[in-house]
């Protein structure tokens, strides 16, 4: 354990017993949770009495700003000030659309609806003397309709829309007299609505009211230029809340049996550096935003020491009597989180150099620890989309999924008492300082229609499904499979290339040495004298790099190894009559040594990379793949490889991952011809004698509809797969032509870019395979609705996105995507033999205990087993990617520090899976497979060892030594478990 981690653990233990600042242990606790297992999605359900709700705020949705005697609020005035031209005068017109809102609420299936009262609709000038019966009846009617629909109201007394009269005549919340005025307003509401309301919020997000309403002027009433005013306003807000709580507690709770709190919003913050000072700054940041109001309510009736120390006299002080009066005035912790205004407007000065984050789970844990396990009600949570997004708000939906999933983990794993969740908001409306530029509703509101038509968005459908299931119950497809692969299953490891050193490391030293036996025994070279050179050809045993690599491959426990040749190095001039014979000999030795170790070589002729073409120079400088001669040149190169290496290689990949989005359709057309010519060359000239197989390997990450229940998203997902995989697969494995959907889509766009197969080429390409090989790494989501221009593909008219609950590194880790990819192959090309030729994850090369890769390989291989055992996919082999960080940085089963080779934890785990041939059922009969031949140990005995031979001539007190020195270098190995 590092000294810092030990200190964190000590502090966490100490602070958990000594309050306040018990939340300080949060960062240390989460840093020690198992990664990535703790980040994996949790399939489970919420407690049976968990409250599912949805909410709105009056000014955002009600409209009717002058209707039926309503007075002006500070927002009515604020939106008409300065250069502002957009108002919430109409909003979503909920004042005239109670029935539509109730219908939406019922469709969601929530048990509670949170809404706020417009203070100026009930008391137009803010006080009881201006009572408005019609406005009050609106809320009576709303509550009645909710109760008839078996939906419980949750009422907010103040959601930022102070009667403007109070602001103009008294200075609003800057005036301490507001405490009694608010108390009287609350008294009326408790008396009028309290019999039907069991949850009350006194004031929503006092941080925004104080800091942004009376500090920087971002929101109403727009007051600024007095840096100390927000703290005085916050002081008054706390005392007003406390007065309302005591009023309810003494006069209404005994009969009405309700609960009351103040809704507090907060960001989350994580340390920018792994130092104790950074953690203290994180704690102080939360104290300045959330603790400002939470500590007086839940701890001791006073402000956090961090605030008091940094603000000094700028922060008002409570008397002892006031502290006792404020402390404990909350029946539950009401938390707002997500796209709350506080999150977007947090000033950098309040982050204290740390990093803002959206981690709801850690925030819940911190609250639980900091404030002695209060019941926590998430009273506002959600995200937003841009105003041009209509009903397909997949981005909002996945953020909603993330926040709900984090609340579930908080309950199930962390033991936090979360009692409810309110998705925000029910409908689109006026979004405060952002006006109508964003939308946060689960229901789309068409502001251009007279009746403000409401339509459910994808987020509404998602939320309804979560409520119906009370969370995310585990389904059979989510559970790990048990079983084994067939006995002849190909277990492999892949590398883009191998280390090539064509200078033999076994050599004859021609020098003559003096050995001074009377001194220290060191050899001293005799200058100017040498032995005659040995005349011998290089042998396979001369290459230490081959022995080292083969030994590393053998230690993985695989029976196959996949690597790529270098076309441009093997045939540098493009003419196969003048190949690089030294390199060819090296490859020949390498494949032979693999076979001696009982490892089947799988060889790629050409590996596509974006960085370089890897074509011989004459082709590289002459139109590359667009040169009509390139396919024929590739076929000749393939013949050379088949002829020289075919005795040892029985499995060939012509082109590896040619279906790159950077490859043009014309280039792809020539690549298909090149593959076909190479396949036919093997089939007609070499297959009978060598008995091997030939195909190509396609990159195939899975593409999932962002909203699987929507046909409008299913079609784009199919389209992307047609353009990315079907582009090469269909001509070879299917019809001999490009996918029909691909051609018709491009025709619809008036594009003539896709070449046309003539009959000769169609017959040439069709059926040129012996197996279907894919490289699979990750999964992405697509939707038809454009939300982010940076991840939108114009050609295919699809929006790319990710599920924010997925593990990232840096691409999403989505094991079930492999199973779906394999089933796609089966659905399109029936019983074709399939190989997963590369599957791996990028992780920091310094992580030798590479827990992410351990998790990745286990779960992806398990999904492959499901495809084989449950779905009937003809899966023949699986290759982990990659062998070593040295050749494929960040992907290796082996790491390296200088000359030391490190065996990572993932290698040991992969080897264990291979040894069991999958995931055998506990206590089942062991799988009976024919024993595999052992590596040629006799061959190993023939390998030359370090040796020094001496020919000695005795002189006067000296020995003249002429030696044949044979040696090789060996790298040390360290293994991590």
ROBAFI-868341 format. One record per residue (C-alpha): x, z, y. Coordinates in steps of 0.001 Angstrom, whole numbers, plus 524288, in hexadecimal, padded with zeros to 5 digits. Layout:
N
XZY/...
This chain:
977
800008000080000/805497FC4E80D6D/807928073C81752/7FCD6801B782017/7F3008010C814EB/7F69880ED4810D0/7F47B8135C81EC1/7E77880C4F81F65/7E31C812B0812D0/7E70282003817E3/7E01881DD7824CE/7D3FB818B381DF8/7D34A824C581563/7D57882DE0820BB/7CBC88273D829C3/7C147826CE81F47/7C12B8359081F5E/7C34F8377882DEE/7B9E8830E983754/7B9878295F83FFE/7C10381CCE83D66/7BDA281D5482EF1/7BB5F80EB982FC8/7C9F880CD78318C/7CB8680C4A822DA/7C3947FFB28222B/7CEDE7F6398242A/7D7817FD2381A5A/7CCAB7FDF38104B/7C9517EF7E810DB/7D7877EB59810BC/7D8D37F1B180350/7CCE07EB8E7FCF3/7D02A7E1D97F226/7D1E87D41A7F751/7CB837CAAE7F561/7C1E67D16B7EC48/7BC617D9937F74E/7BA307CD347FF59/7B2A27C6907F474/7A4167C4FA7F65D/79C4F7D0787F113/790537CD197E907/7877E7D8EF7E9B7/77AFD7DDC17EFFE/7779F7E7247FAF5/770CC7F4357F8C5/762457F30B7F5FE/75E7B7F96D802E2/7678A7F0D980AFB/760F67EBE48176D/7611C7DD4481A14/75D447D990827D8/75E4D7CF9D832B1/75E707D19184162/75CDE7CC4B84F2E/75E5B7D0F585D36/753587CFE186728/759FC7C833871F1/75FAB7BE7486853/752DD7BA89861F7/746BE7BF5286913/7463D7B69A874FF/73A1C7B87E87D9D/742EF7BEE1887B1/738027BFEE891E0/72C497BFF1888C3/721B57CA708888A/727C37D37B8928B/7359E7D40988D53/73FA97D80D8975A/74D027D1D48993E/758627D67E8911A/7669A7D620894FF/7680E7CA0388C7A/75D4C7C2FD893DD/7650D7C57F8A037/772977C37C89A69/76F7B7B5F2894F0/76B3B7B1A28A279/777827B6568A945/783C47AEDC8ACEF/784F27A17B8A6DF/77CEC7A4DB89ADF/7717E79BCB89842/76D8279F1988A43/764167AA5388802/75CD07B13387D34/74FE77AF7F88444/74A037A9148783B/753E37AC6786DA9/74D787A9E386098/7402C7AD4D86671/73DBF7B7F585C60/7340A7BE03865DF/72AD77B2E586279/72F847B0E48547C/72D7D7BDB684D63/7272F7B6AD841FB/732957AD3E84071/73C6C7B855840CE/734B17C06783703/733ED7B4AB82DFF/742B37B31282E92/744CB7C19182C0D/73BD77C12682031/742BB7B51281ADA/74FA87BC4A81B0E/74A267C78781326/750287D22881BA1/74A917DFE081BA8/74DFC7E2EB829EB/74E1F7DB95836C3/756687E04084216/751D47DC6384FA0/7538F7E1E685D2C/749B27E5C78676C/74A887DF5C874AF/74AEB7EB5F87D70/7460F7E38B88927/73AA07DE2F8813D/735DE7EC1687EC6/73A387F24488BA1/73C217E6D689533/743DF7EF1189EE4/749F47F79E89457/741CC803D0895E2/73526808B889006/72DAC806E889CA8/72E6E7F81889B16/728E47F83988D48/724777EAB988881/719C47EB7E87E23/71A467DD0887A97/728DD7DD8787816/727667E9B186FCE/71C927E360867FA/7259F7D81786493/72E4A7E1A285D40/722AE7E8C48574F/71E017DBC285207/72B877D80784D04/72CFC7E4FF845E3/71F4A7E3D984046/721FA7D62483B28/72ED37DAA78352C/7284E7E60882E49/71DA87DD158291B/728877D4B382373/72EC77E0CC81D47/73A787DFCD82643/73F4F7EC3F82CCB/742C87EB5E83B36/750067F00483FF0/74F4E7F14D84EB0/75A167F0B0858CB/7568C7F7458659C/761147F0BE86DC9/767D37E3EF86A89/76E8F7E10C8778A/762837DCE887F8F/761557E80388972/756017E6DB8930B/75C257E07E89EE6/755547EA068A7EA/75D757F51C8A24C/769DB7ED588A475/766857E9A18B261/7619E7F6E58B6DF/76A17800438AF13/775FC7F8A68AAC7/7713B7F82A89CD5/7798D7FF20892BA/7836E8033389D00/779BC80D8E8A157/778D881A448997D/76A6181AEC89CBE/7689081007892BD/769B981A5D88819/75C7E8204188B41/756458131888E3F/75A6B80DFE880F4/755B881A7687A7D/74844818AF8806F/747DA80A6887C14/74BBB80E9A86E59/741588192F86E8B/736DB80F2587158/73BBF8064386660/73C7B8113485C5D/72ECE8158E8600E/72923807BB8601C/72FC78015D85464/735E780C9A84CE8/72BA980E3284256/72F3E800B983D20/73DE7800CA83FB9/74772807E8836DD/754248025783C51/757BD802C284AAF/763827FD8285201/7648E8038485F76/76ED87FAA28659F/7751F7EE8485FEE/783C17ECE286151/786E37F5CE86CC5/794B97F05786CCF/78FA07E32087184/786707E96887B47/7912E7F1A68814D/79D3C7E92488082/7978D7DB8C88204/78B7B7DEAD88A0B/791F97E8128938B/7A06C7E4F589173/7A3BF7D693890FC/796357D16889450/7952C7C847888B0/787577CC9D885A1/77C467D23C88DBB/77C217D87989775/789207D19C89A01/7900B7DC958A161/79EDD7DC4B8A20A/7AAE67E05C8A9C2/7AA0B7EF018A713/7B27A7F17289AEC/7ADB07FF758997A/79F297FC9189A80/79D5D7F8EC88C08/7A18080697887F1/797A880D06890E2/78D21803C988BDC/790E8806E187DBE/78FFE81556880FB/7821D813A5885EE/77E4380B5787A47/782D4815D6870D5/77B5A82072877EA/76F29817E9878B7/76FC88158786A21/771BA823F786752/766168276586FDF/75D6881DC586866/7624B822E785B46/75F868312085EA5/7523182D5A863D4/74EE28268285717/754E18313584EC7/74D1C83C0885566/74015835A385828/73E24829FB84F23/7465D82AF8842E7/73E4E835C383C76/7325882D0483C7E/737C281F3683C76/743518218983331/74B7A816BD8392C/75A078150683B24/76140811AE84786/76EC280CCB84B34/7768C804DE85506/77B547F75D850C1/78A187F67D85227/791977E9CD850DA/79FBA7E84A84D28/7AA477DEDF84980/7B4217E1A183ECF/7C29D7E1F88418F/7CE7E7E08B838E8/7DCAA7E3BB83BF3/7E5407D8D88411C/7F1227DF3E83ADF/7F3337E87C82F7B/7F6D07F3D883808/7F08A800F783A1E/7EF977FE1A848AA/7E7517F209845CC/7DDEE7F9FC83D8A/7DC82803FC84857/7D95D7F905851C3/7CF0E7F3EB84859/7C8D080152847CA/7C9278024085687/7C3087F4C2857F5/7B7727F8DD84FAE/7B6858058685758/7B5837FE018641C/7AA657F56085F2C/7A2F37FC588546E/7A83180A2C855AB/7A4C980A5F8641F/796A780CA686021/7979181034851BB/7A05781C08852EB/7978D8231A85CA7/78BDD82079853CC/791CB8231584674/79D9C82C088483F/79E94835C485355/79701830ED85F20/7A34B82C5586615/7AB3581FF5867FC/7B67281C3F85EE7/7C370822A886287/7C9AC8151E86355/7C01B8112886E0F/7C1D681DDC87551/7D09A81CED874AE/7D13180EDA8798D/7C63E80F3588383/7C81681CDA888FF/7BF3F81FF58945F/7B91081276893CD/7B1158173988834/7A611820B388B94/7A62482DC18849C/79B69834FE87D77/798A38434787FD6/7982A84BE6873D3/7895E84BF1874BC/788EB83D14875B8/791DE83B8A869EF/788CA843D5861B6/77D2483C5786705/782EE82EDA863B3/7895883249856CB/7814982F5684A9E/776FD8272F85196/7767E81C518477C/76F1781C6D83AA3/776D4810E783548/7820E80869839B0/77C5D7FBC983F50/786FC7F16083EF3/786EA7E3E78453B/7910B7DA7B83FF8/794637CC2083F84/791B97C34184AF5/78D6B7CE8E85377/7910F7CCAF861A1/79B067D78C86084/7A2BC7CFC085691/7A38C7C3A685F07/7A66F7CB1086B74/7B0427D523866D9/7BAF67D4DB8710A/7C8C77D36386BEA/7CC137DFFB872E2/7C34A7E72486939/7CA5D7E17185D87/7D6FF7E8298618F/7DF417DD3B85C08/7D86D7DD3684ED0/7D0707D2C8847E7/7C1B37D2068489B/7BABB7CF6783BD4/7AD2B7CDF8835E6/7AEC17D71582A46/7A1A87DE0A82931/7A59C7E53081CD2/7B1587EBC282302/7A9587EF1E82F06/79EFF7F5988268B/7A96D7FD3A81F53/7AF8F8019682C29/7A2698064383161/79FB980D3E8249E/7ACAC8147382543/7AD25816A0833E3/79F7A81C3383549/79DAA823F8828B1/795D981A9482049/789D8817C0828A1/77F3680EC68234E/782A98018B82930/778777F76782CC3/77E257EA2583057/774287E74183AE0/779AC7DA3C83F62/782197D0E58379F/783E07C251836D4/78ACD7B6E883D05/787637AB1384504/7879D79C4584569/7888C792E6850CA/77C2E78EBE857A1/77C267810D851B7/77ACD786AB843FB/76CDE7864F83F24/7683278B9D83215/774BA7895682A57/77CA77951D82ECC/785A37968C82323/7902579CEE82B68/786D77A7B482F65/7823D7A8FF82166/78FEB7AB3E81C02/7933A7B5488265F/786957BC1E822F6/78A967BBC8814B6/797D87C16881833/7924E7CCCF81FF1/788167D02F815B1/792527CF5F80AF6/79B377D88581293/790147E23081456/78DC97E1AB805A8/79C197E478802AF/79BA77EF8680C6A/790A37F5CD804A9/794EA7F2C97F6BD/7A3B27F3F17F7C6/7A6397FC77803B2/79AC7805D88024F/79610803FC81045/787D78079A812BD/782C17FABC8185F/773EC7FBA0818B2/76FBE7EE9581E7C/7736B7E15C823FA/76D2E7D9C082F12/7703C7CB4082FD3/770E67C67083DD0/768DB7C0428423B/75B717BBFF83DB0/75A907B040846B5/762FF7A8C985044/762257ADA285E24/7690B7AFAD86B05/776B67B47686775/77A0F7BCBD8734D/786317B7CB87A80/787187AC3E8710E/779367A83C87463/7746F79DB386AF1/781FB7989186769/781AD79F7885A4D/777167A2A085070/7766D7AF0E84847/769017AE2484232/765947AD21833E3/75A927A488838E7/75CFC798AB8414A/755247982084DCF/7528178AE9853E3/752E478EB686239/74DBA7815986616/7408C7832685F88/73542789E08664B/733057936F85B28/7417C79617858DA/7406F7919484AC6/747C679A2384103/74E6B79482834EE/7560C79C2282AA0/764887994D82A31/76D317997081E3C/771447A72A82248/763017AB7F8215B/761B97A60F8139C/76E6E7AC9980FBB/76A607B9B581582/75D237B91080ECD/763D87B6BD801B0/76D157C237803CD/761987CB0E806FE/759FB7C6907FB11/765847C9A27F247/7696A7D5C37FA0A/7773A7D0B37FB01/77F6C7C85A7F210/77C567CBCD7E3EA/7865F7C7517DA2D/7826E7BB0A7D2D8/787877B6E67C584/78FE57AC397CBB2/796C17B68D7D400/79B287BE677C835/7A85C7BBCD7C1C2/7A7C67B3E97B550/7ADA37B8087A859/7B2C87AE5679E9C/7BE587A5DA79B5C/7C289797DA79D38/7C4EA78EC879199/7D1847904678A0A/7D6F47836B78F22/7D44C786FB79D57/7DF01782927A6A1/7E42078E087AE6A/7ED0D7892C7B908/7F3BC78B447C5E8/7F5B7780E67D059/8002077E0A7DA67/8006B773277E445/80E747707D7E074/819CD7765C7D91C/8273177A617DDBB/830A576F2C7DBBE/83F617710B7DBA7/84599765617D527/8538576A8E7D63C/85656771627C950/8593B77FD07CAA3/860FC77F617BE0F/86E3A779937C165/87C8B7797A7BDAF/885B37801F7C736/89231777FD7C7C4/89A36782307CF02/8A604789BD7C9CB/8A70B798517CC88/8B17C7A2E37CC96/8AE027AFEC7C6B2/8B6CD7BB127CB52/8B5E47C4A07C009/8BEA67CE9C7C692/8B6027D0177D282/8A71F7CFE17D3BA/8A3FA7C5767C9C2/89DC67BBEB7D34B/89E8A7AD467D125/8A5E27A5C77DB89/8A436797127DC85/8B0BF78F777DBA0/8B022785977E69E/8B3897778A7E3BC/8B244778D57D4FE/8A63D774C77CD2F/8A185771467BFB5/89CED763807BCED/88E17761CE7BF1F/884E6762097B39A/87DE4755617B0A9/86FEB758DA7ACA2/862127556F7B071/858B675F8B7B605/85005765F87AC00/842CF76C9B7AD8A/84930779B27AAF5/851AD7778C7B6F3/84648779E77C06C/8446D788507C300/838CF7855A7CBEC/8317977F757C079/8341978B1A7B7C6/830047947F7C265/8234878D567C58C/81F7478B867B763/82227799C27B4B3/8197B79DA27C029/80E92794C67BB59/80FA779A267AD93/80E987A8217B291/801477A50F7B881/7FC4A7A2E07AAB6/7F69E7955F7AD3E/7F6E0789F87A3F4/7F66677F687AE94/7FDDB77D067BB2D/7F993773637C59C/8030976DE47CF8C/804F47618B7D78A/80FA97574E7D766/81573751E97E3E3/812A6743577E442/81AE6740C67F054/82699747D27EA59/82553741CD7DCD2/8240D733E97E1FC/829D1734E77EFA7/82A79726357F1AF/81D22723AE7EBB4/8234D71BB17E0D4/821CF721E87D361/82D6E71A1E7CE5F/83601722DC7D6C1/830C27309B7D4A9/837BB73D477D793/83CBE73F407C9C0/8425874CA97CCB4/8353D751D27D16A/82E4274B087C642/83777751C87BCD2/834C175EC77C347/8260775D027C198/82856758EA7B37E/83015765467B0FC/825E976D977B7AD/81A8E768707AF8A/8227D769977A31D/82606777A77A603/817B477A937A895/8140B7755C79B3E/81EAE77D7F794DC/818377896179B25/80AED78513795AB/8060C781647A33D/7FF47774497A48D/8037876D007B0C8/7F8AA767387B941/7FEB475D9B7C2B6/7F956757F07CF56/7FEE474AE27D387/7FB2274C017E1E8/7F6E47581D7E944/7EFD3755B67F60D/7F43875DC98019C/7F09575C6680FCC/7FE6675EEE8145B/804A3752FB80DFF/8006474760805F7/80AA8749507FB1A/80ABC73A9B7F970/8177B733227F7AE/81D3572F2F804C8/819CC720A5803FD/80B79723F7801B1/80B6972F4F80B2C/80FC07269081650/806A271B75812B5/7F87F7202F813F4/7F9EC72A688093D/7ED9772A2F800CB/7E77F71F3D808AC/7F1F47163480380/7EBC970E3B7F890/7F8AE70F077F11B/7F89071DEA7F095/7EF2271F1C7E4EF/7F764715977DCE8/803C971CC47E0D7/7FD74729827DCBB/7F9E6723C07CF7B/807FC71F8F7CD65/80CA072D177D13D/802D4732E47C78E/8083E72A287BCBB/815E572F087BFB2/8116973D2B7BE70/8098C73AA37B218/81538733D17AC0F/81F7873DD77AFC7/8179B74A707AEB4/80C4B746F57A5D1/812C674C5B799A8/8116C759F179F8E/8058A758587A858/7F813756DB7A23C/7EFD1759E17AE1D/7F104751E67BA88/7EAC3752D47C7FA/7EC1E7461A7CF74/7E7DC74ADC7DCED/7E652759117E0C0/7DBF775C037EB0C/7DB2D74E6F7F127/7CD74751717F632/7D2467579F802B6/7C9C07566E80EC9/7D571750D38161D/7D6217455280C9F/7CEC3739698117D/7C4FA73241808F6/7CDFC7267280883/7D97272ED880416/7D0D57356D7F9FD/7CCBA7282C7F4BC/7DAD77246E7F230/7DD9F731B77EC25/7D26F72F837E2A3/7D8487225C7DEE0/7E5B3728A77DD4A/7E0317331B7D461/7D8D97291D7CC4D/7E4BE720587CAB4/7ECFA72C067C670/7E279730817BCE0/7E129722F17B6C9/7EFFD721F67B5C3/7F05C72E4B7ADA2/7E46472ABD7A5C6/7E95371D5E7A1D1/7F7FB71F857A107/7FAD772DCC79DFE/7EF177350F798B8/7F0637303D78ABB/7FE78734D478993/7FDFC740F179222/7F00C745DA79009/7EE7E74B9D79D95/7E38D74C777A78C/7E2A6747B67B585/7D98874ACE7C0D9/7D9E074ECC7CF1E/7D76775C0E7D56A/7CDA475D767E084/7CCEC768187EA92/7BF9476E647E8CA/7BC2277A2D7F0D1/7ADC577D767EF3D/7A3F477A787F9F3/7981A7835F7FA80/78BEE781AF802DF/78C5378BF080D91/77E2978EC380A83/77BBB78B637FC56/76CEE78BF37FDBD/76D0F78113807CD/76CE1772F180364/7724776FB7810D4/77ED8776D680D02/77F27772947FEBD/780197644580283/78BE57661580B84/792F076DAA800BC/790B17627F7F737/7954B758F38018B/7A2167602C803BE/7A4CD760747F519/7A1F3751F57F3FD/7AB7174EF97FEF0/7B615758567FA6D/7B578757DE7EB87/7AC3A74CE17E7DD/7B45E743C17F061/7BEDD743547E5B5/7B7377488F7DA17/7ABD473F0B7D9B6/7B3FF732847D8F1/7BC09738307CDB9/7B2BE7410B7C634/7A5DE73AC47C9D9/7A0EE72D9F7CE47/7AD9E727407D24B/7A944727767E07B/7A896731627EB6A/79CFF73AD27EB40/79061734437EF34/78D6473F317F8D0/79AC373D777FF13/798FE72EF080103/78AFC7300F805E6/78EAF73AD180FA0/799A87329F8156B/790CE726C2815DC/786E572EE981D3B/791A2731D38272B/794F272347827F0/7A2697263682284/7A9BC71BC881AFD/7B58572470817FA/7B28D7263B8097F/7B8AD71B21801B0/7B0F37136C7F7AA/7B58A712767E9A4/7B620704BA7E481/7B26E7036A7D645/7C093702C87D1EC/7C41070F8A7D8CA/7B79D716087D420/7BB417132B7C607/7C939716FC7C8D3/7C5BA724827CE13/7B9E47286D7C610/7BCD3731447BA6D/7CB30733727BD8B/7CB92741A07B95B/7CE0274A537ADB0/7C99A756F67B436/7C46675BE97C13F/7CE457644B7C8B6/7CB3776C057D4F7/7D295774917DE75/7C9A477F3D7E360/7CCC2789D57ED1C/7C0F778DD17F512/7B2E778B707F956/7ACE3787F28065A/79F19787BB80B8E/7988077C6E81257/78C0677B1A81A10/785D376FC782131/783BE777A082DA9/78E987761C837A3/7931A7834583CD8/7A1BE7824483F2A/7A7A07753784380/7B5097794C83E86/7B07B77A1583067/7A67576F34830DF/7A92A7624382A02/7A2BE7574183194/7A44574D00826FB/79CD8754DA81CD4/7947B75C48826AC/797A4769628208C/79B617768082612/7A5FC77D9881E70/7A5B678C5E81E0F/7A8C37982A81599/7A17A7A3F9810B3/7A6EE7AF40818B0/7A6097B82E80CB9/7B01C7B01480557/7BDF87B4E98035C/7C73B7AC9E80B81/7D5867A9508090B/7D5F17A05C810A1/7CBCC798398096E/7BFB179EDE803F6/7C0B67A4F77F670/7B4257A0DA7EF99/7B5B07A1607E0C5/7A81D79C087DD80/7AB9A78F897E4A7/7B44778B817D93B/7A91978CD57CFA8/7A06B784777D840/7AB1B77A3C7D9B5/7ACC0779747CAFC/79E2A778267C937/79DEC76D317D33E/7A7A7765B77CAE3/79F61768137BEC8/792DA764027C5AC/798D47575E7CA98/7A1B5753807BF60/79BFD75A427B391/7A56575F427A93F/7B21475A8D7AF5F/7BD9B763927AC2E/7C0D476B7E7B85D/7CD627720E7BCA0/7CEC177B2B7C833/7DC2F776237CBC4/7DEC777F427D73A/7D80078BBE7DB79/7DE357960B7E40A/7DDFE79DD07F08A/7E77179F697FBBC/7EC537AD257FE05/7F7567B307805DF/803C07B0177FE0C/808697BDE1800FB/7FD147C3757F902/8034D7C4637EBA4/7F81B7CD017E750/7EF7A7C17E7EAA0/7E2437C7D27E86C/7DADF7BC967EEB3/7E09A7B2DB7E50A/7DDD57BC2E7D9B8/7CF9C7BCD17DE28/7CF0F7AE347E084/7D45E7A9F77D34C/7CC1D7B3AA7CBA8/7BF727AFBD7D233/7C1C77A1217D2D0/7C5B37A09B7C487/7B9B37A8B17C149/7B12779EB37C840/7B7FF794067C08E/7B47A79B747B420/7A63279BB57B865/7A6A378D037BA68/7AC0B78B527ACB8/7A4127954E7A507/79738795817AC93/7964E7880C7B2B2/79C8577FBB7A82F/7A6E7779A17B0D8/7B13D773037A87D/7BC2977AD17AED6/7C9427783A7A879/7D2E177F707B0F5/7D5D8787D87BCB5/7E233787827C4FE/7E57E792477CEA9/7EBC678DC77DB3A/7F6F278FFD7DD5A/8031E793D07D5F8/80BD5798827E0ED/80BED79B2A7EF73/818DC793FC7EFF7/81227786D07EDE9/8044178A3F7F23A/8055D794FE7FC82/7FACD79F5D7FBF0/7F4AF79A907EF38/7FEC679EA47E527/7FDF47A7787D950/80C6B7A9947DBF4/811A87AE497E8E5/81F8E7ADCC7ED95/828697B6167F60B/835477AF177F806/83A3D7ACBF7EA1D/831427B6B57E3D6/8254C7B1487DCF4/8199B7BA627DD84/80F437BA717D2F7/802A07BD267DA50/7F7797C5407D50F/7EEFA7B9157D3E6/7F8347B3287C9F2/7F6C77BEC47C0E0/7E8087BE817C256/7E73E7AFDE7BFEF/7EFE77B14B7B406/7E6CE7BBCB7AED7/7DAF47B2E07B047/7E2497A8157A927/7E6427B13079E25/7D7EB7B4B779C18/7D3B27A68A79E07/7C9A87AB1A7A7EB/7C1A07B7877A87A/7BE707BB6379A79/7B2BA7C408797AC/7B6A57D20F79559/7B6EB7D5F0786FE/7B4157C7F1782C3/7BBB67C16A777E1/7C84A7BB8977D61/7C83B7ACDF77F14/7CEF97A6637739B/7D7C379BA077896/7E2CB7948D77191/7EFC379AB377516/7F7817931B77F18/8054478EA077BB5/80F96797637818C/8195A7924578B75/8256978C227857B/82E4879807784CC/838B37900E77E02/838BF7870178993/83B697929D79233/84750795F6789F1/84CD5788A678CED/84C1478B0279B76/8598D78D837A0F7/85C5979B577A574/866087A0197AFBA/8737479DFB7A9A0/8819979DF97ADCE/88BE0797F47A507/89A5279A3B7A7C2/8A6A2792D57A468/8B20279BF47A754/8C05B7992A7A9CB/8C8C17A56B7AA88/8D2C77A5D57B56E/8DB4C7B0497BB79/8D1C07BB3D7BDD4/8C6F07B1817C097/8BCB07AA427B8F8/8B95979C4D7BC92/8AB5579A1F7B8D7/8A41178D4B7B819/895EB78FC17B56F/88977788617B2A0/87F78790657BA29/8713D78E6A7B6BE/866D1796127BDFA/8592F795D27C361/8521E79E4E7CD47/846527A63D7C96F/83C587AC437D295/838147BA397D105/829BA7BD017CE61/8214A7C83A7D2C7/8135B7C9C07CDF7/807A37CFCB7D529/7FBAD7D5337CE63/
